[in-house]
Amino acid sequence: MAKTTANISMDEETKRKAQELFTDLGMDLSTAVNIFLRQAIRENAIPFKISRAVPNSVTLAAMDSAENGMDVTGPFNGADELVKALNADR
């Protein structure tokens, strides 16, 4: 099958990280993109789940409280208590 070239744009950090990952997996970026495209064609869809992050009910309740100025100080009576709680697992 004849080869063709496609140009894609991405930020430099994404490209660098992807190249490092795919090198570790024994392939180059072009091979990885081709694998993705072939799998998308095979499945007739993007080959992984794409969804928006939806907060759970606890997070939604905390967001609602914060937006309404309720319970914004947390369970701590000051910064010292907060730091002590954060370091408790160490």
Secondary structure, 3 states (H helix, E strand, C coil): CCCCCCCCCCCHHHHHHHHHHHHHCCCCHHHHHHHHHHHHHHHCCCCCCCCCCCCCHHHHHHHHHHHCCCCCCCCCCCHHHHHHHHCCCC
